[in-house]
């Protein structure tokens, strides 16, 4: 355990146990699936979501209890969707290990009827990780069977599935194709003269063009510094820098300031700064916008008059 200068303490421990994915159904008693549910509910009661529940991250400890490992992607201020997604993943994971009858019984013992019914719309492939989906293909049951069994245990009819989509190669290609098509249509409607653009590029100084291309990906590094400065809580530079590239991507389809504000707020929430996240995001977003306006004004006042000189 280490303690920082500001009084914060960090406790690091290693749990000794076996992953549930390493055990056979006969080696897993009925208390272990229930123990995994109790551990997950305690995590959720604390306002956290695990984010990567699967058989490798549920450990059967030496004393017979069950613990959750690997909280690297945990959500510190979990939404209800994140919590129910965790529970759907755990239900599917335990079903792949011990069968749907025992898994549903363990879930019902901890969640009771209403809690189990809430999970039903999330029992779909888009919620699961790749390894769990692969294990599901090799199972003798499918998610429809699991939903029916869980609905029967909860005493409800199987509800409609939640509208959830997973990012795939196909969806990325569709987005890229749509962006290119929109760019082509806009350029045609606005009468963009591509021949004039190409002629300007042919006469341009390629050293400056190369320098601009090399520097353009680094711009987000300075934006990250501004985001860190706007936060009331210390943030790691790496995730904040990745955030800036995400903002540039989303800004293609939405106004840059709005995209920046939305992602900033979500980042601050993930780092546990729930109170004041909107205000901090507003400061960061509109502070950057104000700096851009000032730079444009400075360029207009200093550079443009020289262009008209004889």
C-alpha positions in Angstrom: 0.0 0.0 0.0 1.3 3.4 -1.0 0.3 6.9 0.1 0.6 10.1 -1.9 1.5 13.5 -0.8 -2.1 14.6 -0.8 -3.1 11.8 1.6 -4.7 9.5 -0.9 -3.9 5.8 -0.5 -3.7 3.0 -3.0 -4.0 -0.6 -1.9 -3.0 -3.3 -4.4 -3.6 -6.9 -3.7 -3.6 -10.2 -5.7 -6.4 -12.6 -5.3 -5.5 -16.3 -5.2 -8.1 -18.4 -6.8 -9.2 -20.1 -10.0 -11.2 -18.6 -12.9 -14.6 -20.0 -13.3 -13.9 -20.6 -16.9 -11.2 -23.1 -15.9 -13.7 -25.2 -13.9 -16.1 -27.8 -15.2 -19.8 -27.7 -14.3 -19.3 -30.5 -11.8 -16.5 -28.5 -10.0 -18.8 -25.5 -9.6 -21.3 -25.8 -6.7 -24.5 -23.8 -6.4 -23.0 -21.3 -4.0 -20.4 -20.1 -6.4 -22.8 -18.7 -9.0 -24.8 -17.1 -6.2 -21.5 -15.7 -4.8 -20.7 -14.1 -8.1 -24.1 -12.4 -8.2 -23.7 -11.1 -4.6 -20.2 -9.7 -5.5 -21.6 -8.0 -8.6 -24.6 -6.5 -6.8 -22.3 -5.1 -4.1 -20.2 -3.5 -6.8 -23.3 -2.0 -8.4 -24.6 -0.8 -5.0 -21.4 1.2 -4.7 -22.2 2.9 -8.0 -19.6 1.0 -10.1 -20.1 -1.2 -13.2 -17.5 -3.8 -14.0 -17.6 -3.4 -17.8 -16.0 -6.8 -18.7 -17.8 -9.6 -17.0 -16.9 -13.1 -18.3 -15.6 -16.4 -17.0 -12.0 -15.2 -16.8 -12.8 -12.3 -14.5 -14.9 -14.3 -11.9 -12.7 -16.0 -9.5 -13.4 -18.9 -7.1 -11.2 -18.1 -4.1 -9.4 -20.6 -1.9 -11.8 -19.9 1.0 -14.8 -20.8 -1.1 -16.0 -17.3 -1.8 -16.2 -15.6 -5.2 -14.6 -12.3 -6.3 -14.5 -10.2 -9.4 -11.2 -9.4 -10.9 -9.8 -6.9 -13.5 -11.6 -3.6 -12.9 -9.5 -1.8 -15.6 -12.6 -0.8 -17.6 -14.9 -0.2 -14.6 -17.3 2.7 -14.8 -16.9 4.8 -11.7 -20.3 6.5 -12.1 -22.3 3.7 -13.7 -25.5 4.3 -15.6 -28.4 1.9 -15.3 -27.7 0.6 -18.7 -24.1 -0.3 -17.7 -25.3 -2.0 -14.6 -27.9 -4.1 -16.4 -25.4 -4.9 -19.1 -23.1 -6.3 -16.4 -25.9 -8.5 -15.1 -26.8 -9.8 -18.5 -23.2 -10.7 -19.2 -22.9 -12.5 -15.8 -26.1 -14.4 -16.5 -24.9 -15.6 -19.9 -21.4 -16.4 -18.5 -22.8 -18.5 -15.7 -25.1 -20.2 -18.1 -22.2 -21.3 -20.3 -20.5 -22.8 -17.2 -23.3 -24.5 -15.4 -26.4 -24.5 -17.7 -29.3 -22.2 -17.9 -31.3 -24.0 -15.1 -28.7 -23.5 -12.4 -27.7 -20.1 -13.7 -31.2 -18.7 -13.6 -31.8 -20.2 -10.2 -28.6 -18.4 -8.8 -29.6 -15.1 -10.4 -33.1 -15.3 -9.1 -31.9 -16.1 -5.6 -30.0 -12.7 -5.5 -31.9 -10.4 -7.8 -35.4 -11.7 -7.1 -38.1 -11.4 -9.8 -38.1 -7.7 -10.7 -34.3 -7.6 -10.8 -34.1 -10.6 -13.1 -36.9 -9.3 -15.3 -34.9 -6.1 -15.8 -32.1 -8.1 -17.4 -34.2 -9.9 -20.0 -34.1 -7.1 -22.7 -30.3 -7.2 -22.6 -29.9 -10.9 -23.3 -28.7 -10.4 -26.9 -25.4 -10.9 -28.8 -24.7 -7.2 -29.0 -24.2 -7.0 -25.2 -21.7 -9.9 -25.1 -17.9 -9.9 -25.7 -16.3 -12.0 -28.5 -15.2 -14.9 -26.3 -18.7 -15.2 -24.7 -20.3 -15.1 -28.1 -18.0 -17.9 -29.3 -18.8 -20.0 -26.3 -22.5 -19.4 -26.9 -22.2 -20.8 -30.5 -20.8 -24.1 -29.1 -23.5 -24.4 -26.4 -26.5 -26.7 -26.7 -28.8 -23.7 -26.0 -29.3 -20.2 -27.3 -30.2 -16.8 -25.8 -33.9 -17.4 -26.7 -33.9 -20.5 -24.4 -32.2 -18.5 -21.7 -34.6 -15.5 -22.0 -37.6 -17.9 -21.7 -36.2 -19.7 -18.7 -35.4 -16.4 -17.0 -38.8 -14.9 -17.8 -40.5 -18.0 -16.4 -38.4 -17.7 -13.2 -39.2 -14.0 -12.9 -42.9 -14.6 -13.5 -43.1 -12.3 -16.6 -43.5 -12.6 -20.3 -40.3 -12.3 -22.4 -40.1 -8.5 -23.2 -38.9 -6.9 -26.4 -35.1 -6.6 -26.7 -33.3 -3.3 -25.9 -32.1 -1.5 -29.0 -28.4 -2.1 -28.8 -25.9 -2.1 -31.7 -22.2 -3.1 -31.6 -19.6 -1.3 -33.7 -18.4 -3.6 -36.4 -16.3 -3.4 -39.5 -19.5 -3.2 -41.6 -20.9 -0.3 -39.7 -17.5 1.5 -39.9 -17.4 1.0 -43.7 -21.0 2.2 -44.0 -20.2 5.4 -42.0 -17.1 6.1 -44.2 -19.1 5.5 -47.4 -21.8 7.8 -46.1 -19.3 10.5 -45.2 -17.7 10.3 -48.7 -21.1 10.4 -50.4 -22.2 13.4 -48.3 -19.0 15.2 -49.0 -19.4 14.6 -52.8 -23.0 15.8 -52.7 -22.2 18.9 -50.8 -19.3 19.8 -53.1 -21.5 19.3 -56.1 -24.3 21.5 -54.7 -21.9 24.2 -53.6 -20.1 24.2 -57.0 -16.6 23.3 -55.6 -14.1 23.6 -58.4 -11.8 20.6 -57.9 -9.6 21.6 -60.9 -8.8 24.9 -59.2 -8.0 23.1 -56.0 -5.7 20.7 -57.8 -4.0 23.5 -59.6 -3.4 25.4 -56.4 -1.9 22.3 -54.8 0.4 21.8 -57.9 1.7 25.4 -57.3 2.0 25.0 -53.6 5.1 24.6 -51.5 5.2 20.9 -50.7 7.5 21.4 -47.8 4.8 23.4 -46.0 2.1 20.9 -47.0 4.2 18.0 -45.6 4.9 20.0 -42.4 1.1 20.7 -42.0 0.3 17.0 -42.5 2.9 16.0 -39.9 1.7 18.5 -37.4 -2.0 18.0 -37.8 -2.2 14.8 -35.7 -0.3 16.5 -32.9 -2.9 19.3 -32.4 -5.0 17.1 -30.2 -2.0 16.8 -27.8 -2.4 20.4 -26.8 -6.2 20.1 -26.5 -5.6 17.3 -24.0 -3.6 19.7 -21.8 -6.5 22.1 -21.8 -8.9 19.4 -20.7 -6.6 18.4 -17.9 -6.4 22.0 -16.8 -10.2 22.4 -16.7 -10.7 19.4 -14.4 -10.9 19.7 -10.7 -9.5 16.2 -10.3 -6.1 14.9 -11.7 -6.6 13.0 -15.0 -4.2 10.7 -16.8 -2.9 12.2 -20.0 -3.3 9.1 -22.2 -7.1 8.7 -21.9 -7.6 12.5 -22.3 -5.5 12.5 -25.5 -7.5 9.6 -26.9 -10.6 11.7 -26.0 -9.4 14.5 -28.3 -9.1 12.2 -31.3 -12.6 10.9 -30.6 -14.0 14.4 -30.5 -12.5 15.1 -33.9 -14.1 12.0 -35.3 -17.5 12.8 -33.9 -17.2 16.5 -35.0 -17.6 15.2 -38.6 -21.3 14.5 -37.9 -22.0 17.1 -35.2 -20.9 20.6 -34.2 -17.4 20.4 -32.8 -18.2 22.3 -29.6 -21.3 20.2 -28.9 -19.3 17.0 -29.5 -16.5 18.2 -27.2 -18.9 19.1 -24.4 -20.7 15.7 -24.6 -17.6 13.7 -24.5 -15.9 15.8 -21.9 -18.8 15.4 -19.6 -18.8 11.6 -20.1 -15.0 11.4 -19.5 -15.3 13.4 -16.2 -18.1 11.1 -15.1 -16.0 8.0 -15.8 -13.2 9.4 -13.7 -15.5 10.0 -10.8 -16.1 13.7 -11.2 -19.9 13.5 -11.4 -20.6 16.7 -9.6 -19.7 19.6 -11.8 -19.0 17.5 -14.9 -21.2 19.7 -17.0 -19.6 22.9 -15.8 -16.1 21.5 -16.3 -17.0 20.3 -19.8 -18.5 23.7 -20.6 -15.3 25.5 -19.5 -13.1 23.2 -21.5 -15.3 23.2 -24.7 -16.0 26.9 -24.9 -12.6 27.9 -23.6 -11.1 26.1 -26.7 -13.7 27.7 -28.9 -12.8 31.2 -27.6 -9.1 30.6 -28.2 -9.9 29.6 -31.8 -11.9 32.8 -32.3 -9.1 34.9 -30.9 -6.6 33.2 -33.2 -8.8 33.7 -36.3 -9.2 37.4 -35.3 -5.4 37.8 -34.8 -4.7 36.3 -38.2 -7.3 38.5 -39.8 -5.8 41.6 -38.3 -2.2 40.8 -39.0 -2.0 38.6 -42.1 -4.9 39.6 -44.3 -3.9 43.3 -44.8 -0.6 42.2 -46.2 -2.3 40.1 -48.9 -3.7 43.3 -50.5 -0.3 45.0 -50.6 1.1 45.7 -54.1 
